[in-house]
Amino acid sequence: MVRNPRGNNWGSFREGLRDKMERGTEINMKDEAGLELAVHWIQQAFITAYNKSCLRPDKKGRKSPKWTSELQSIGREASS
């Protein structure tokens, strides 16, 4: 699996975030420490849901871009 932010599945993101938020524990936010813990937990929920919605199967055997062979030959010339 590879991460592809451009091809993000926003439906999957919303579903993952909703699931994470529903399974959350109750946090006492009456003091600064509790509030900081809640903010950190919510940030991690967003990050996890986003990363999971960006994962795609790796395309094996995909053709390399045309410029790759040209860059490889330039690299060989430069290292000589």
Summary of the structure (lengths in Angstrom):
residues: 80
radius of gyration: 21.3
end to end distance: 36.3
largest distance: 66.2
contacts: 155
relative contact order: 0.18
helix: 65%
strand: 5%
